[in-house]
Amino acid sequence: MLKTAENSLLLGVFVLACFYDNGIFAFYPSLSTISPGYSPPLHQSRSTCHAATGSDETYASSDPSTTRSQFLQSTIALLLASSPAHAFDGGVGGLGKTKPETGVVLFSDLSAPVQNAAGIVSAELNIQNQPVLVTFQTPWPLLPTTGGLEARDLQQAESAFVQVVTENVPKENPLTKQSMKKLLMTSVFNQQGKFSAYGQPIDIKVKGTDDAAVFAVSFTTFTPGMRESERQTLIKYSSVGSAIVLLITGTTSIRYRKQEPVFQAVAKSFTAVAAPSSKMR
């Protein structure tokens, strides 16, 4: 995976070098800030970058006041510096996808998630066309703009979010460590999962706890710079009909050790129960 990312960066640098040699950036004066000292072109040349770009157009060439080395150094620095700038759910460090598939669907526009002064989050979800009331208590604020149901520390990596699983649900009850891992691999840790922005998590380990409904799950994710980040979570599940609702709460492994009682309390507070139906719905 790291080799693939490196190859992509090298290809990008090659294309940029090719563009520089043939002045492709001359048509975009606003991009002159990429390289200090860049000024409008003084002459014309024809691109020979067809192999890299698939194009054989005529571009204004780069001004000689900026050397090729300066241009590439400035551009690479800009690319690396801007990589973490994308918006990601899941805490500081860009360890969550912008729009992960969590399976969370509100039952109606009137059932938007709320959080009271005690930190209790509640929401009515639509799970297999049935209303399900989900609650949990957290010291972190509820995110009103996320596409799912999540509370998180806005300065650190601590978070808690809900995942709804309606497909490939294990038949075991209670779930075993093996069945929980299989469930996570097809939901939380799949390619569309919250922790898979830069590749699916690796080194996934599932352990039981004193509570049969809570599992301690450790894994490794990848940051925008393709560095490994070890994570530790507690995952509690609740069966609702033929579906399973998960609460995932955790942070980086280093921070988790100092706050384990907090995550235990968050996991313990989680409930998901089918709401009574009525003719009004």
C-alpha positions in Angstrom: 0.0 0.0 0.0 2.8 2.4 0.9 4.6 1.5 -2.3 1.5 2.3 -4.3 1.2 5.7 -2.7 4.9 6.4 -3.3 4.5 5.4 -7.0 1.5 7.7 -7.3 3.5 10.6 -5.9 6.5 9.9 -8.2 4.1 9.8 -11.2 2.6 13.1 -10.1 6.0 14.7 -9.7 7.0 13.5 -13.2 3.8 15.0 -14.7 4.5 18.3 -12.9 8.0 18.3 -14.1 6.8 17.7 -17.7 4.2 20.5 -17.3 6.9 22.9 -16.0 9.2 22.1 -18.9 6.5 23.1 -21.3 4.9 25.9 -19.3 1.4 24.5 -18.9 0.9 26.6 -15.7 1.2 29.8 -17.7 -2.5 29.7 -18.6 -3.3 29.8 -14.9 -1.8 33.0 -13.4 -3.4 32.3 -10.0 -1.2 29.2 -9.7 2.0 31.3 -9.8 2.0 31.2 -6.0 3.0 27.6 -6.3 6.5 28.6 -7.1 8.0 31.9 -5.6 9.3 34.2 -8.3 7.1 32.8 -11.0 6.1 35.4 -13.6 4.1 35.3 -16.9 5.8 33.5 -19.8 7.9 35.2 -22.3 7.8 32.7 -25.2 5.9 29.7 -26.6 6.9 26.1 -26.9 5.1 22.8 -27.8 4.5 20.1 -25.2 6.2 16.8 -25.5 4.4 15.2 -22.5 2.0 13.1 -24.5 3.2 9.9 -22.8 2.3 11.2 -19.4 -0.8 13.4 -20.1 -2.2 11.9 -23.3 -2.2 15.4 -24.8 -0.1 17.1 -27.4 -1.2 20.7 -27.0 0.7 24.0 -27.3 1.4 25.8 -24.0 3.2 28.9 -23.0 6.5 27.9 -21.5 7.7 28.7 -17.9 9.6 31.8 -17.1 13.3 31.1 -16.6 13.4 33.2 -13.5 12.1 30.1 -11.6 14.3 27.1 -11.9 13.0 23.6 -12.4 14.3 22.5 -9.0 12.6 25.4 -7.2 9.3 24.7 -9.0 9.3 21.0 -8.1 10.4 21.6 -4.5 7.7 24.2 -3.9 5.0 22.1 -5.6 5.8 19.0 -3.6 5.8 20.9 -0.4 2.4 22.4 -1.2 1.0 18.9 -2.0 2.3 17.4 1.2 1.1 20.3 3.3 -2.4 20.3 1.9 -3.0 16.5 2.2 -4.6 16.6 5.7 -6.8 19.6 4.7 -9.7 17.4 3.7 -12.6 17.1 6.1 -12.8 13.8 7.9 -15.1 12.4 10.6 -13.5 10.4 13.3 -11.2 12.8 15.1 -8.0 14.7 14.7 -5.6 13.1 12.3 -7.9 12.4 9.4 -8.6 8.9 10.4 -12.2 8.8 9.3 -13.9 9.0 5.9 -15.7 12.2 4.9 -18.9 10.2 4.2 -18.6 6.7 5.6 -21.4 4.2 5.2 -22.6 3.8 8.8 -26.1 2.6 8.0 -27.6 5.3 10.1 -31.0 6.7 8.8 -33.2 8.9 10.8 -36.8 7.8 11.2 -38.1 11.2 10.2 -37.1 14.9 9.9 -38.6 15.3 13.4 -36.3 12.7 15.0 -33.0 14.6 14.6 -30.3 13.6 17.2 -30.2 15.6 20.4 -27.9 15.8 23.4 -28.9 17.1 26.8 -26.9 18.9 29.4 -25.8 15.6 30.9 -24.3 14.5 27.6 -26.9 11.9 26.8 -27.4 11.6 23.0 -30.7 10.2 21.7 -32.0 9.6 18.2 -34.8 7.7 16.6 -33.4 5.7 13.7 -35.2 3.9 10.8 -33.9 0.3 10.9 -35.7 -2.0 8.4 -38.6 0.4 8.4 -39.0 0.2 12.1 -38.4 3.0 14.6 -35.5 2.3 17.0 -34.5 4.6 19.9 -30.7 4.8 20.3 -29.1 6.5 23.3 -25.6 6.8 24.8 -23.9 9.2 27.2 -20.6 10.9 26.2 -18.4 13.8 27.5 -17.9 14.9 23.9 -20.3 17.1 21.9 -22.7 15.7 19.3 -21.8 16.4 15.7 -24.9 18.0 14.1 -23.5 18.1 10.6 -22.1 14.5 10.3 -24.0 12.1 8.0 -24.3 9.6 10.8 -24.7 9.6 14.6 -21.5 10.7 16.3 -20.0 12.6 19.2 -16.4 13.5 19.4 -13.7 15.6 21.0 -13.1 18.4 18.5 -9.4 18.8 19.5 -8.4 15.2 20.0 -9.2 11.7 18.5 -11.7 10.6 21.1 -15.1 9.7 19.6 -18.2 7.6 19.8 -20.4 6.7 16.8 -23.2 4.4 15.8 -23.1 1.7 13.1 -26.2 -0.1 11.9 -25.7 -3.5 10.3 -28.6 -5.2 8.5 -26.7 -7.6 6.2 -24.4 -10.5 6.9 -25.6 -10.5 10.5 -24.2 -13.5 12.5 -26.7 -15.9 13.8 -24.9 -16.5 17.1 -26.4 -14.9 20.2 -24.5 -13.8 22.1 -21.8 -13.0 19.6 -18.4 -14.7 19.9 -15.1 -13.0 19.2 -14.9 -14.7 15.8 -18.4 -13.7 14.8 -17.9 -10.1 16.0 -14.7 -9.8 13.9 -16.5 -11.1 10.9 -19.3 -8.6 11.5 -16.8 -5.7 11.8 -14.9 -6.7 8.6 -18.1 -6.4 6.6 -19.2 -3.1 8.2 -17.0 -0.8 10.3 -13.8 -2.0 8.7 -14.9 -2.5 5.1 -13.8 -0.2 2.2 -16.7 2.2 2.8 -16.2 2.2 6.6 -15.3 5.1 8.8 -11.7 4.1 9.3 -10.9 3.3 5.7 -10.2 6.7 4.2 -6.6 5.7 3.3 -7.0 1.9 3.2 -8.7 -0.7 5.3 -7.5 -1.1 8.9 -5.0 -3.9 9.6 -3.9 -5.9 12.6 -7.5 -6.2 13.9 -7.7 -7.9 17.2 -11.0 -8.7 19.0 -11.1 -9.5 22.7 -14.0 -10.2 25.1 -14.7 -8.3 28.2 -16.6 -8.9 31.5 -19.7 -7.7 29.6 -20.8 -10.2 26.9 -22.1 -7.4 24.8 -18.9 -5.4 24.8 -15.7 -6.2 22.9 -12.3 -4.6 23.1 -11.1 -4.1 19.5 -7.6 -2.8 18.5 -6.5 -2.1 15.0 -4.2 0.0 12.9 -5.4 2.7 10.5 -3.5 4.9 8.0 -3.1 8.6 8.1 -3.2 11.0 5.1 0.6 10.7 5.0 0.2 6.8 4.9 1.7 6.4 8.4 0.3 3.8 10.7 -1.9 4.9 13.6 -2.7 2.3 16.3 -6.3 2.6 17.6 -8.1 1.1 20.6 -11.9 0.9 20.9 -14.7 -0.6 22.9 -17.6 -1.9 20.8 -21.0 -2.7 22.3 -23.7 -4.3 20.2 -27.4 -4.6 20.6 -29.7 -6.9 18.5 -32.8 -5.2 17.2 -35.0 -7.6 15.2 -32.7 -9.2 12.6 -30.3 -6.2 12.7 -27.4 -5.3 15.0 -26.7 -1.8 16.2 -23.1 -1.0 17.3 -21.6 1.8 19.4 -17.9 2.2 18.7 -16.0 4.4 21.1 -12.2 4.9 21.3 -9.1 6.9 20.4 -5.5 6.3 19.7 -3.9 3.5 21.7 -1.7 5.9 23.7 -4.6 8.2 24.7 -6.9 5.2 25.4 -4.7 3.9 28.3 -5.2 7.2 30.1 -8.9 7.4 29.6 -10.1 3.7 29.7 -12.7 4.4 32.4 -14.3 7.1 30.2 -14.7 4.7 27.3 -16.1 2.0 29.5 -18.7 4.4 30.8 -19.7 5.5 27.3 -20.0 1.9 26.1 -22.0 0.8 29.1 -24.5 3.7 28.6 -25.4 2.6 25.0 -28.9 1.2 24.4 -30.8 0.5 21.2 -34.5 -0.6 21.5 -37.3 -0.9 19.1 -39.8 2.0 19.7 -43.4 1.1 20.1 -45.2 1.6 16.8 -48.5 3.4 16.5 -51.0 4.5 13.9 -49.5 8.0 14.0 -46.3 6.8 12.2 
